[in-house]
Amino acid sequence: MKINLNRKGNNKMKIQVTIKNVYGNELIYPKCRISKAFADIAKTKTLSIEVLKTIAEMGYQVQVINEKNIEELLQCNLI
């Protein structure tokens, strides 16, 4: 019995992550339910580049969500 895990059409498989700078290190945090599930499977709070490569090879599109808006950035530069 074969199971086709590839989805066709506009329903592409996507995960969302956010990148945060923590003490000079760029860390990738899960942002959606599916990316959090991958982090749980990896037993980590963040996702490594290697894990993201594997997720992409499985057919998922990785979308980076920016958490800061322009007002926050401008306030940081004015202080």
C-alpha positions in Angstrom: 0.0 0.0 0.0 1.4 3.4 -1.0 0.6 6.6 0.8 1.1 9.9 -1.1 2.3 12.6 1.3 2.8 15.2 -1.4 0.1 17.8 -1.6 -0.9 19.3 -4.9 -2.4 22.6 -5.8 -2.2 25.8 -3.7 -2.2 24.0 -0.4 1.6 23.9 -0.1 3.0 22.7 3.2 4.4 25.6 5.1 6.0 26.2 8.5 6.7 29.6 10.1 9.7 30.5 12.1 11.2 33.6 13.6 14.9 34.5 13.9 16.0 36.2 17.1 19.5 37.4 18.1 20.3 36.1 21.6 23.7 37.2 23.0 25.0 37.6 19.5 23.7 34.2 18.2 21.0 34.0 15.5 18.5 31.4 16.8 15.5 30.1 14.9 12.3 29.7 16.9 9.2 27.9 15.8 6.2 30.2 15.2 3.4 27.9 14.1 1.9 24.6 15.4 3.8 22.5 12.9 7.2 24.1 13.4 6.6 23.7 17.2 5.9 20.0 16.6 9.2 19.6 14.7 11.0 21.3 17.6 9.3 18.9 20.0 10.4 16.0 17.9 14.0 17.3 17.9 13.6 17.9 21.7 14.8 21.5 21.4 13.2 25.0 21.8 14.9 26.2 18.6 15.4 24.7 15.1 18.9 24.2 13.7 19.8 24.8 10.1 20.2 21.0 9.7 16.7 20.4 11.0 15.3 23.1 8.6 17.1 21.5 5.7 15.5 18.2 6.5 12.1 19.8 6.9 12.6 21.5 3.5 13.6 18.2 1.9 10.3 16.8 3.2 8.5 19.3 1.0 7.8 22.1 3.5 8.3 25.7 2.7 10.0 27.6 5.5 8.6 31.2 6.0 10.5 33.6 8.3 8.2 35.9 10.2 9.7 39.2 11.4 8.5 40.1 14.9 9.6 43.7 15.0 7.7 46.4 13.3 9.2 49.6 12.0 8.1 51.7 15.0 10.0 49.4 17.4 13.2 49.7 15.2 12.9 53.5 15.1 12.5 53.8 18.8 15.6 51.7 19.4 17.6 54.0 17.1 16.3 57.2 18.8 17.5 56.3 22.3 
